[in-house]
Amino acid sequence: MSDAVKTLHICNNPVCPLGSKQWLLIFSGYRKKEPCMQPILEYLINPLEQFKVAWPVVATFVIMKLGKAFKPKLTSYTQKLHGTIRRFFRSRARRTAVHIKNDRHNCNKINVEIAKNAVYFSLFVLSLFSTWVAAVILLGLGKIGNATPLIYSCGAPILIFEFLWLSQNTYVEELIKSAARLRRA
């Protein structure tokens, strides 16, 4: 072994001859090498660890079999549901078209809708930034144990403001197109 590469062996595991980790010192920097076989052997021996990996696959197969068994019942239900959803979206599109038709003549209303779009976008970006700052501060302080509830509670305003902004943006684009067509004619 050359002088530039030295092996530093750190091991507290009596079973593994190489230890749990092997480190190489290369040009005064550490580089991690392959881990030993001990974690892999523990995984193969412990059935609970295997269940953690295998249960989504088993659940998928069970859902597929149940779907085939209940397909005739589900088909009639989904057809009824499909009609209800289609009616909802058609009525919403009709209502939006009526609002656009009424608002396209009023320049002040168009400007108000554009301003609402800008406010929703600003709130969306502000919620993104504030969530990022909060996560960085909490991670820096080491206060996050289980971060899942924090992610969901901080991520909810992001999704709400994003939905508001996208729906308002679509409405403003349609309103501007309609107003431009009206002015050309």
C-alpha positions in Angstrom: 0.0 0.0 0.0 1.4 3.4 -0.9 2.0 6.3 1.5 -0.9 8.3 -0.1 -3.5 5.6 0.7 -3.9 4.3 4.2 -6.6 2.2 5.6 -8.3 3.2 8.8 -10.4 0.4 10.2 -13.1 1.2 12.7 -14.9 -1.9 14.0 -16.9 -2.8 17.1 -18.5 -5.8 15.6 -16.8 -9.1 16.6 -18.7 -11.1 13.8 -17.4 -9.2 10.8 -13.7 -9.4 10.1 -13.7 -6.1 8.2 -15.9 -4.2 10.7 -19.0 -2.3 10.0 -17.3 0.3 7.8 -14.0 0.6 6.0 -12.5 4.0 5.3 -9.7 5.1 3.0 -7.6 8.1 3.7 -6.8 9.6 0.3 -4.8 12.8 0.0 -5.9 13.8 3.5 -9.7 13.3 2.8 -11.9 10.4 3.8 -13.7 8.3 1.2 -16.3 5.8 2.2 -15.9 2.3 0.8 -18.4 -0.6 0.5 -20.2 -1.5 3.8 -19.7 -5.0 5.2 -22.2 -7.8 4.8 -23.5 -7.6 8.4 -26.6 -5.3 7.6 -27.5 -7.5 4.7 -27.3 -10.7 6.8 -29.4 -9.0 9.5 -32.0 -8.1 6.9 -32.1 -11.7 5.6 -32.4 -13.2 9.0 -35.1 -10.8 10.4 -38.5 -11.5 8.9 -39.9 -8.2 10.2 -37.5 -6.3 7.9 -38.5 -8.4 5.0 -42.2 -7.7 5.7 -41.5 -3.9 5.6 -40.3 -4.3 2.1 -42.8 -6.9 0.9 -46.1 -5.7 2.2 -46.7 -3.1 -0.6 -46.2 -5.8 -3.2 -48.6 -8.2 -1.5 -51.2 -5.4 -1.0 -51.0 -4.6 -4.7 -51.8 -8.2 -5.6 -54.7 -8.3 -3.1 -56.2 -5.1 -4.4 -55.9 -6.4 -8.0 -57.7 -9.6 -7.1 -60.4 -7.7 -5.2 -60.8 -5.4 -8.2 -61.4 -8.3 -10.5 -63.9 -9.8 -8.1 -65.9 -6.6 -7.6 -65.6 -5.3 -11.2 -69.3 -5.7 -12.2 -70.5 -3.8 -9.1 -67.8 -1.2 -9.5 -68.6 -0.6 -13.2 -72.2 0.5 -12.5 -71.1 2.7 -9.6 -68.3 4.4 -11.5 -70.7 5.1 -14.5 -73.0 6.9 -12.1 -70.1 8.7 -10.5 -68.7 9.6 -13.9 -72.0 11.3 -14.9 -72.1 13.2 -11.6 -68.5 14.4 -12.0 -69.1 15.3 -15.7 -72.2 17.4 -14.7 -70.2 19.1 -12.0 -67.4 20.1 -14.3 -69.7 21.2 -17.1 -71.8 23.4 -14.8 -68.5 24.9 -13.5 -67.3 25.6 -17.0 -70.7 27.1 -17.9 -70.6 29.3 -14.8 -67.1 30.5 -15.6 -68.1 31.3 -19.2 -71.0 33.4 -18.0 -68.7 35.3 -15.6 -66.2 35.9 -18.4 -68.9 37.1 -20.7 -70.2 39.5 -18.1 -66.7 40.8 -17.0 -65.0 41.2 -20.4 -66.6 44.6 -21.0 -65.4 46.1 -17.8 -61.7 47.1 -17.9 -61.6 47.8 -14.1 -62.9 44.3 -13.4 -60.2 42.8 -15.7 -57.5 44.8 -13.7 -59.0 43.6 -10.4 -58.8 40.0 -11.6 -55.2 40.4 -12.8 -54.3 41.9 -9.4 -56.0 39.0 -7.6 -53.9 36.7 -9.7 -50.7 38.5 -8.7 -51.7 38.4 -5.0 -52.4 34.6 -5.1 -49.0 34.1 -6.8 -47.3 36.2 -4.2 -48.9 34.2 -1.4 -47.9 31.0 -3.0 -44.3 32.1 -3.3 -44.3 33.5 0.2 -45.7 30.2 1.6 -43.0 28.3 -0.3 -40.2 30.5 1.1 -41.6 30.5 4.7 -41.9 26.7 4.7 -38.3 26.4 3.5 -37.0 28.9 6.1 -38.9 27.1 8.9 -37.5 23.7 7.8 -34.0 25.0 7.6 -34.2 26.6 11.0 -35.7 23.5 12.6 -33.3 21.2 11.0 -30.4 23.4 12.1 -31.6 23.4 15.6 -32.2 19.7 15.5 -35.8 20.1 16.7 -37.3 17.8 14.1 -37.8 14.2 15.4 -40.6 12.9 13.2 -41.0 15.5 10.4 -44.0 14.0 8.7 -46.7 16.0 10.6 -44.7 19.2 10.2 -44.3 18.7 6.5 -48.1 18.1 6.1 -49.0 21.1 8.3 -46.5 23.4 6.5 -47.3 22.0 3.1 -51.0 22.6 3.2 -50.9 26.4 2.6 -48.6 25.8 -0.3 -51.1 23.5 -2.0 -54.0 25.8 -1.2 -52.3 28.9 -2.5 -51.1 27.0 -5.6 -54.6 25.8 -6.4 -56.0 29.4 -5.9 -53.3 30.9 -8.1 -53.6 28.3 -10.9 -57.4 28.6 -11.1 -57.3 32.4 -11.0 -54.5 32.4 -13.6 -56.6 30.2 -16.0 -59.6 32.5 -15.4 -57.5 35.7 -16.1 -56.1 34.2 -19.3 -59.6 33.3 -20.6 -60.9 36.7 -19.6 -58.0 38.5 -21.4 -58.5 36.4 -24.6 -62.2 37.1 -24.6 -61.7 40.8 -24.1 -59.1 40.9 -26.9 -61.6 39.1 -29.3 -64.3 41.6 -28.3 -62.0 44.6 -29.1 -60.9 43.1 -32.5 -64.4 42.6 -33.6 
